[in-house]
């Protein structure tokens, strides 16, 4: 957070000062210095445990590589200042705002255990809590912790997330299911042809999947009743391409929303904690071996050749924002982004290839976490991951300094915090990467 103190002193050109003659060339405005105080939350760990014995003499701060004068250091535990060392006095704002983002398509019951730990051990009176599901944003009412039991609140959050995951991710799940069904049917059809069936309809479920080769129903769980009924291969591939495009559209990240949230965080007082739960995504596609066999069988059909050769171009999504700009904006907000990547096992379905399609977004969000001094973990257990992130964020130092020769030019300035004592070099420091001068 930047605290800005300023004074603008000016003289009106048409009203001369008493007892003085107004000179024509006398400036109407007197330049004043702009005092900017930079606040840097710093977390210091030794073997995974927070180190709370450091003093103002142990730290040094560099801005764009230039050493700065530290004016105050405060040790914060939970939401209270437990020790202060001041050359200049500040009033740290230690109230906390928590944002729990759930970008998940399948609800995991272990989230309840993590949320229960959060209510029992972390959140306190005066803190704000926002829960953002795939469908809506919810805010914990003031005094809810006083009038309801933690277990009642856990159940409310569980019910909201279950419902919103089911509704908000329905299109994504149904499109994925249809892709799986098409891939399975094409694999079975190819095998039936290879075994000499006179037509697709005469193949007797060679993969043991419950599919009649003539009628393979798609989306039987509510995706619209699409059917694959002895369709020509080019029609099947057209449907397949449409489903791939739909999934990529559903997975698209809105650049405007990303930047708007950074601006919201910057305008929010106190300490801001964002916990992003992002569930691993896999793209179901036709097994490459099946594609190669179709390519060999339809060498005289340019459309099928071109379509089969290009379908894997849909597997990666283009990140629609400048990741460096996003990292700078979130670092400038002084919020800590804690990224929890929730893994899950790949399915095993004959004829279907499940390709990792989260590596792009994993890289982007991991860089955001690092740029804000946040925590990141890849885990199959959301409760354990959430607890680790909460414990890592609970304690910190607040360091204040005044930049030398501050100029409001909109440029990003890097911040480096390090320890002066060589005996402390084995400690790990995390903090935001910098701020924007504006």
Secondary structure, DSSP 8 states (H G I E B T S, - for coil): -EEEE---EE--TTS--TTS---TTS-SEE----EEEEEEEEEEEETTEE-----GGGEEEEETTEEE-EEEEEEEETTEEEEEEESS-------EEEEEEEE-SS--THHHHHHHHHHHHT--TT-EEEEE-SS-EEE--TTHHHHS-HHHHHHHHHHHHHHHHHHHTHHHHHHHHHHHHHHHHHHHHHHHHHTT-SSGGG---TTSSS--SSEEE--TTTS---EEES--HHHHHHHHHHHHHHHHHHT---HHHHHHHHHHHHHS-SEEEEEEEEE--EEEEE-HHHHHHHHHHTTT-HHHHHHHHHGGGGSS----S-HHHHHHHHHHTTEEEEEEEE-------TTEEEEE--HHHHHHHHHHHHHBT--EEEES-HHHHHHHHHHHHSEEEEEEEE-TT---S--EEEEEEEES-GGGTTSEEEEB-EEE--
